[in-house]
Amino acid sequence: RERSPMPLNRPSLAVSPPALPELTAPTLEKEESFDLSETGTFSKGAFTMGREGLEGRSNFTLDDLEVQKTLGSGASSTVRLVTDRVSGQNLALKELNVMCDQDTMHMTINEIKILHKAHSDHLVSFIDAFFDNGRIYLALEFCDAGSLDDVIKLTPADARPRIPEPVMAEVVSQSLEGLAYLHQEQKQVHRDLKPANIMLTRKGEVKLGDFGISKQLDNTLALAVTQCGTTAYMSPERIKGDNYAYDADIWSLGLIILEMCSGEYPYPAARNFMQMVMRICEGPVPTVQADIVSVPLEEFVRSCLAKVPSERPGASKLMVHEWLISRSSSPDTLAEFLEAQARAKESPPLQE
């Protein structure tokens, strides 16, 4: 067989302590039941998948994919670098054991639903999904520069800011492109925006990933009330259990920018989970160290981290903020930074 690499960008799958809600494991809305056929296919709603992938999705099969190495793993999933034996194309294959955990199953189906219909240069592209022996596999675009979290960890500890402003501006600008698409075109709140879910390529591309807990909002109401996501990057209104909307993602972006400035999570280390929750809800909003960044960047972060959600600008408005306009960065700016970082990693300085 012969085939060309699949195109990646195409239409696809107060003073007093706040009254905090009972914090439970993340759950999603009740989903329709699933069916397993005698031939080993998995059906749920409009989706049917097996070792051959989603019906009508691509010409990849699970047997075509050769594992190269593990890229990362978590409580419910493992991501591996795989190569298609026919075309030589590299993909990221996300494996999830959905039969043991209903929440994992619902989140996985939710991610497939979002990626199946999404089409943006700033979202990780969805190739196909497979089912085999109780596991769902998502074949995704491989982002060869890793995540923003990886990049932050590799920056020199004495760099101030840890990531240069022009590079930060490019990461933020492209992230906002992805958020604007999610919010305006797909009516989705990401709900788990953090450095580990912002993926990068050596070409200087920035792509948002991990949509397992994204939530689609009604066109008119545009509010959500469930609690899912990484609490450390949640907005105060989400932690309190209040209604929230697209501006919850903007709060998360503000914290990510601060982390790019300092190299550390912006809030002081907490002794326990509840102390972290109280600091986010009732403590002062973290700020950037004024002498290491420009005034427009300070103002940008301040607007993202407004405690009142309605005071946070939307993604489209932030895209034309003075800080981003004045930086005049480009994907090349980010690509050159990533290349220099990769060279430094391969040839660390000699110890005196």
C-alpha positions in Angstrom: 0.0 0.0 0.0 1.0 3.6 -0.6 -0.4 6.7 0.9 0.6 10.2 1.6 0.7 11.6 5.1 -2.8 12.6 6.3 -3.4 16.4 6.2 -3.6 17.6 9.7 -5.8 20.7 9.4 -9.1 19.8 8.1 -12.7 19.6 9.4 -12.8 16.9 12.1 -14.0 14.9 14.9 -14.7 38.3 51.0 -13.4 38.7 54.2 -15.3 35.7 55.4 -14.3 32.3 53.8 -16.4 31.7 50.7 -19.0 29.0 50.8 -17.1 26.4 48.8 -19.0 23.6 47.2 -18.3 20.0 48.0 -15.3 19.1 45.8 -15.6 15.8 44.1 -14.0 14.0 41.3 -14.6 15.6 37.9 -17.8 14.3 36.2 -19.5 15.2 33.0 -23.1 15.1 32.0 -24.9 11.8 31.7 -24.0 10.1 28.4 -25.9 7.7 26.3 -25.0 4.0 26.8 -22.4 2.3 24.7 -22.5 -1.0 22.7 -19.8 -3.6 22.2 -20.3 -5.8 19.1 -19.1 -9.4 18.7 -16.5 -8.1 16.2 -15.0 -5.9 18.9 -16.3 -2.5 17.8 -17.3 0.2 20.2 -20.4 2.3 19.5 -21.6 5.3 21.5 -24.0 7.8 20.0 -23.0 8.6 16.4 -19.5 7.0 16.8 -18.5 3.5 16.0 -14.9 2.5 16.1 -12.7 -0.6 16.1 -9.1 -1.5 15.2 -9.8 0.0 11.7 -10.7 3.4 13.3 -13.8 5.5 13.1 -16.1 4.6 10.2 -15.2 6.8 7.3 -12.5 8.8 9.1 -9.1 7.9 7.7 -7.2 5.1 6.0 -5.1 4.4 9.1 -5.6 1.2 11.1 -4.3 0.4 14.6 -2.1 -2.3 13.1 -0.3 0.3 10.9 1.1 2.2 13.9 4.5 1.2 15.3 5.3 2.5 18.8 8.6 4.5 19.0 8.5 5.7 22.6 6.3 6.9 25.5 5.9 10.7 25.5 4.0 10.9 28.8 1.5 9.2 31.1 -1.1 10.1 33.7 -3.7 8.5 35.9 -6.0 7.5 33.0 -4.0 7.8 29.8 -0.6 7.1 28.2 0.6 9.0 25.1 3.1 7.4 22.8 5.0 8.5 19.7 4.0 6.2 16.9 5.0 6.0 13.2 2.6 4.9 10.4 4.4 2.0 8.7 3.0 2.9 5.3 3.6 6.7 5.0 6.3 7.2 7.7 4.2 9.9 9.3 4.7 10.4 13.1 1.6 10.7 15.3 0.8 10.9 19.0 -1.3 8.0 20.1 -3.2 8.6 23.3 -4.3 5.3 25.0 -7.2 5.3 27.5 -8.7 2.4 29.4 -12.3 3.4 29.2 -13.9 0.2 30.4 -12.7 0.7 34.0 -13.8 4.3 34.6 -17.1 5.8 33.4 -15.7 9.4 33.8 -12.7 8.5 31.6 -15.0 7.1 29.0 -17.3 10.2 29.0 -14.3 12.5 28.8 -12.8 10.5 25.9 -16.0 10.6 23.9 -16.3 14.3 24.7 -12.8 14.9 23.3 -13.6 12.9 20.2 -16.8 14.9 19.6 -14.9 18.2 19.9 -12.0 17.2 17.8 -14.1 15.5 15.1 -15.7 18.8 14.1 -12.9 21.2 15.0 -10.8 22.9 12.3 -8.2 25.3 13.5 -4.4 25.7 13.0 -4.2 26.3 16.7 -5.8 23.1 18.0 -4.0 19.8 18.0 -5.4 18.0 14.9 -7.4 14.8 15.3 -6.5 12.0 12.9 -8.6 9.0 14.0 -9.8 7.0 17.0 -9.6 3.2 17.5 -11.0 0.7 19.9 -9.3 -2.6 20.9 -9.5 -4.8 24.0 -11.3 -2.3 26.3 -9.1 0.6 25.3 -9.7 3.7 23.1 -6.8 5.1 21.2 -6.8 8.7 19.8 -4.4 9.3 16.9 -3.4 13.0 17.1 -1.0 15.4 15.5 2.5 15.0 16.9 3.8 18.3 18.2 7.6 17.8 18.0 8.6 20.5 20.5 6.6 19.2 23.4 4.5 21.3 25.7 4.9 24.8 27.1 5.4 23.1 30.5 8.4 21.3 29.0 9.8 24.5 27.7 9.4 26.4 30.9 11.2 23.7 32.8 14.2 23.9 30.4 14.7 27.7 30.8 17.7 28.9 32.8 16.7 29.6 36.4 18.5 32.9 36.4 16.7 34.2 33.3 14.4 37.2 33.9 11.9 36.8 32.6 12.3 33.0 32.2 10.9 33.3 28.6 11.7 36.4 26.6 8.8 38.7 26.0 8.7 38.4 22.2 8.5 34.6 22.6 5.9 34.9 25.3 3.9 37.2 23.0 3.9 34.7 20.2 2.8 31.8 22.5 0.0 34.0 23.9 -1.1 35.3 20.5 -1.4 31.9 19.0 -3.1 30.5 22.1 -5.7 33.3 21.8 -6.3 32.3 18.2 -7.2 28.8 19.5 -9.3 30.1 22.3 -11.2 32.5 20.0 -12.0 29.6 17.7 -13.2 27.5 20.6 -15.2 30.2 22.1 -16.7 31.8 19.0 -17.0 29.1 16.5 -17.4 26.0 18.7 -19.0 27.6 21.7 -16.6 25.6 23.9 -14.9 26.5 27.2 -11.6 24.6 27.3 -11.8 24.3 31.2 -8.3 22.7 31.5 -5.9 25.3 30.1 -2.5 25.0 31.6 1.2 24.8 30.3 1.0 21.1 29.9 -1.9 21.4 27.5 -0.3 24.0 25.2 1.6 22.1 22.6 4.4 23.5 20.4 6.1 22.5 17.2 9.6 23.3 15.9 8.1 25.4 13.2 6.9 27.8 15.9 3.3 26.7 16.0 1.2 26.8 19.1 -1.7 24.4 19.5 -4.2 23.8 22.3 -4.7 20.2 23.3 -6.5 17.9 25.7 -10.2 18.6 25.3 -11.6 15.8 27.4 -13.4 18.1 29.8 -14.2 21.0 27.4 -17.8 22.0 27.6 -20.1 23.3 24.9 -22.2 26.2 26.0 -25.7 27.2 24.8 -25.6 30.1 22.3 -28.0 32.2 24.5 -27.1 31.3 28.1 -23.4 30.6 27.6 -22.8 29.5 31.2 -21.6 26.3 32.8 -21.9 25.1 36.3 -20.0 21.8 36.5 -16.5 21.5 38.0 -13.8 19.9 35.9 -10.2 20.7 35.3 -6.9 21.3 37.1 -7.8 23.3 40.2 -4.6 25.2 40.3 -5.5 27.0 37.1 -9.2 27.3 37.7 -10.8 30.8 38.0 -12.2 31.8 41.4 -15.8 31.6 40.1 -15.3 28.0 39.0 -13.8 26.9 42.3 -16.7 28.5 44.2 -19.1 26.5 42.0 -20.6 29.7 40.4 -21.8 29.9 36.8 -18.9 30.5 34.5 -18.3 31.2 30.8 -15.5 31.7 28.3 -13.7 34.2 30.6 -12.7 31.3 32.9 -10.2 30.3 30.2 -8.8 33.9 30.2 -8.0 33.6 33.9 -6.1 30.4 33.2 -4.2 32.2 30.4 -3.2 35.0 32.8 -1.7 32.5 35.3 0.2 30.8 32.4 1.8 34.1 31.4 2.9 34.6 35.0 4.4 31.2 35.0 6.3 32.0 31.7 7.7 35.1 33.5 8.9 33.5 36.7 9.2 29.8 35.8 7.0 28.9 38.7 3.3 28.5 39.5 2.2 32.1 40.5 0.6 31.4 43.8 2.7 30.6 46.9 3.1 26.9 47.7 0.1 25.8 49.8 0.2 23.3 52.7 -2.9 21.6 51.5 -5.6 21.6 48.9 -8.0 23.8 50.8 -5.4 26.5 51.4 -4.7 26.6 47.7 -8.5 27.0 47.1 -8.7 29.8 49.6 -5.7 31.7 48.2 -7.2 31.6 44.7 -10.7 32.7 45.8 -9.9 35.2 48.6 -6.2 36.0 48.4 -4.6 38.8 46.4 -4.3 38.3 42.7 -0.7 37.4 41.7 1.2 40.0 39.7 4.3 40.0 37.5 7.6 41.3 38.8 7.5 44.9 37.5 11.2 45.4 36.8 11.5 42.4 34.5 8.7 43.0 32.0 7.1 45.8 30.1 4.2 47.9 31.3 1.9 46.7 28.5 2.5 43.1 29.6 1.7 44.0 33.2 -1.5 45.5 32.1 -2.3 42.5 29.9 -1.9 40.1 32.8 -3.9 42.3 35.1 -6.9 42.4 32.7 -6.8 38.5 32.4 -6.7 38.1 36.2 -9.7 40.4 37.1 -11.6 38.8 39.9 -14.9 39.9 38.4 -15.3 37.6 35.3 -17.1 40.2 33.2 -14.1 42.5 33.5 -11.8 40.1 31.7 -11.5 40.9 28.0 -12.5 38.2 25.5 -9.9 36.3 23.4 -10.6 38.5 20.3 -10.2 41.7 22.2 -6.9 40.5 23.8 -5.5 39.6 20.4 -5.4 43.3 19.6 -4.0 44.4 23.0 -1.1 46.9 22.9 1.3 44.3 24.3 0.8 41.9 21.4 0.6 44.5 18.7 3.8 46.2 19.9 5.9 43.0 20.1 5.4 42.2 16.4 6.6 38.6 17.0 6.1 35.7 14.5 6.2 31.9 14.5 9.9 32.3 13.5 10.5 34.1 16.9 9.3 31.1 18.7 10.9 28.6 16.4 14.4 30.2 16.9 13.9 30.2 20.6 12.9 26.5 20.6 15.9 25.6 18.4 18.3 27.4 20.7 16.8 25.6 23.7 17.1 22.3 22.0 20.8 22.9 21.2 21.5 24.0 24.8 19.8 20.8 26.0 22.0 18.6 23.8 25.2 20.5 24.7 25.0 21.6 28.3 27.7 24.0 29.5 30.7 22.5 31.2 30.8 22.6 34.9 33.7 24.6 36.3 
